[in-house]
């Protein structure tokens, strides 16, 4: 079975965060892992998939729609759910590890769903320590500052 790493974050993001997402996608591909995202052609989803594809990786997009009209061109396997935001549960449960960049309500819901399922979450330059202190204390959430640190922590939780 292939290792699947979910990359979650906002559909809108500042240039620094988008650069980090693209670098993260590239590093995930170089590890031989599959990149999972929300699959859309915007924000963290687009940037991370672009990075993974540029590095020769495989990308999986869990789309909220019933067609691929809004899908990123960097997604190899689009999964059409027709579920809207309810597809966040699929995002949270499909990855072995979730790496999270800056986002808002949708992103935080994915984090909460992953934690409910005891999935490890790596927070890249985006902390939710005050929201989930118990999960931090248990080591289920880890904060990192760079894409490289996110990969190192991902390796750690996969072993």
C-alpha positions as CSV (number, residue, x, y, z in Angstrom):
1,X,0.0,0.0,0.0
2,X,1.3,3.5,-0.8
3,X,1.7,6.1,1.9
4,X,-0.7,8.9,1.4
5,X,0.0,12.4,2.9
6,X,-2.8,14.8,3.1
7,X,-2.0,18.5,2.5
8,X,-4.7,20.8,3.8
9,X,-5.0,24.6,3.9
10,X,-6.9,27.6,2.6
11,X,-8.3,28.0,-0.9
12,X,-6.7,31.5,-0.6
13,X,-3.3,32.0,0.7
14,X,-0.5,34.6,0.8
15,X,2.5,34.1,-1.5
16,X,4.8,32.8,1.3
17,X,2.3,30.1,2.3
18,X,1.7,29.1,-1.4
19,X,5.5,28.7,-1.9
20,X,5.7,26.5,1.2
21,X,2.8,24.4,-0.1
22,X,4.5,23.9,-3.4
23,X,7.8,23.0,-1.8
24,X,6.0,20.6,0.5
25,X,4.3,18.9,-2.5
26,X,7.7,18.5,-4.2
27,X,9.2,17.0,-1.0
28,X,6.3,14.6,-0.6
29,X,6.7,13.4,-4.2
30,X,10.5,12.9,-3.7
31,X,9.7,10.7,-0.7
32,X,7.6,8.5,-3.0
33,X,4.4,9.3,-1.1
34,X,1.1,10.1,-2.7
35,X,-0.1,13.7,-2.2
36,X,-3.8,14.0,-1.2
37,X,-5.6,17.4,-1.3
38,X,-9.0,18.9,-1.8
39,X,-8.2,18.8,-5.5
40,X,-9.3,22.3,-6.5
41,X,-7.4,24.7,-8.7
42,X,-6.9,27.2,-5.9
43,X,-4.8,28.0,-2.9
44,X,-2.9,25.3,-1.0
45,X,-4.6,22.6,-3.1
46,X,-3.2,23.9,-6.3
47,X,0.2,24.8,-5.0
48,X,0.9,21.5,-3.3
49,X,-0.3,19.5,-6.3
50,X,1.8,21.6,-8.7
51,X,4.9,20.9,-6.5
52,X,4.2,17.2,-6.4
53,X,3.6,16.9,-10.1
54,X,6.8,18.9,-10.9
55,X,8.7,16.4,-8.9
56,X,7.1,13.4,-10.7
57,X,4.7,12.5,-7.9
58,X,1.2,11.0,-7.9
59,X,-1.6,13.3,-6.8
60,X,-5.1,12.5,-5.5
61,X,-7.8,15.1,-5.2
62,X,-11.0,14.6,-3.1
63,X,-13.4,17.1,-4.8
64,X,-16.6,18.4,-3.3
65,X,-18.3,18.5,-6.7
66,X,-19.9,16.1,-9.1
67,X,-17.7,17.1,-12.0
68,X,-14.0,18.0,-12.6
69,X,-14.7,21.6,-13.8
70,X,-13.0,23.2,-10.8
71,X,-10.2,20.6,-10.4
72,X,-6.6,21.4,-10.5
73,X,-4.8,20.3,-13.7
74,X,-2.1,18.8,-11.4
75,X,-4.5,16.2,-10.0
76,X,-3.9,12.6,-11.4
77,X,-6.8,11.0,-9.6
78,X,-9.9,13.2,-9.0
79,X,-12.4,11.7,-6.7
80,X,-15.8,13.3,-7.2
81,X,-17.9,13.2,-4.1
82,X,-20.8,15.6,-4.7
83,X,-20.6,16.1,-0.9
84,X,-19.6,19.7,-0.6
85,X,-17.7,20.4,2.6
86,X,-18.7,17.0,3.9
87,X,-15.9,15.6,1.8
88,X,-13.6,16.9,4.5
89,X,-14.2,13.7,6.3
90,X,-12.8,11.7,3.4
91,X,-9.7,14.0,3.3
92,X,-9.2,13.5,7.0
93,X,-9.5,9.7,6.9
94,X,-7.7,8.9,3.7
95,X,-4.2,10.2,4.5
96,X,-1.8,8.4,6.8
97,X,-0.6,11.8,8.0
98,X,-2.1,15.3,7.5
99,X,0.1,18.3,7.0
100,X,-1.8,21.6,7.5
101,X,-0.9,25.1,6.3
102,X,-2.8,28.3,7.0
103,X,-6.6,28.0,6.4
104,X,-9.9,28.8,8.1
105,X,-13.0,26.9,9.0
106,X,-12.8,24.2,6.4
107,X,-9.2,23.5,7.2
108,X,-9.8,23.4,10.9
109,X,-12.7,21.0,10.4
110,X,-10.3,18.7,8.6
111,X,-7.9,18.9,11.5
112,X,-10.7,18.1,14.0
113,X,-11.8,15.1,11.9
114,X,-8.3,13.8,11.6
115,X,-7.8,14.1,15.4
116,X,-11.1,12.3,16.0
117,X,-9.7,9.4,14.0
118,X,-6.3,9.6,15.9
119,X,-4.5,10.6,12.7
120,X,-1.2,12.5,13.2
121,X,-1.3,16.2,12.2
122,X,1.7,18.3,11.3
123,X,1.0,22.0,11.5
124,X,3.2,24.0,9.1
125,X,3.6,27.6,10.2
126,X,0.0,27.5,11.5
127,X,-0.6,26.6,15.1
128,X,-3.9,25.4,16.7
129,X,-2.3,24.9,20.2
130,X,-5.0,26.9,22.0
131,X,-7.8,25.0,20.2
132,X,-6.4,21.4,20.7
133,X,-4.1,21.6,23.7
134,X,-4.8,18.0,24.8
135,X,-3.9,16.6,21.3
136,X,-0.6,18.6,21.4
137,X,0.1,17.2,24.9
138,X,-0.4,13.6,23.5
139,X,1.9,14.3,20.5
140,X,-0.8,13.9,18.0
141,X,-0.2,17.4,16.7
142,X,3.2,18.9,16.0
143,X,4.1,22.4,15.0
144,X,6.9,23.0,12.4
145,X,8.2,26.1,10.6
146,X,9.4,24.7,7.2
147,X,8.4,22.2,4.6
148,X,11.6,20.3,5.4
149,X,10.7,20.0,9.1
150,X,7.2,18.8,8.1
151,X,8.7,16.0,6.1
152,X,11.0,15.0,8.9
153,X,8.1,15.0,11.4
154,X,6.0,13.0,8.9
155,X,8.8,10.4,8.7
156,X,8.9,10.2,12.5
157,X,5.2,9.6,12.9
158,X,5.1,7.1,10.1
159,X,7.6,4.8,11.9
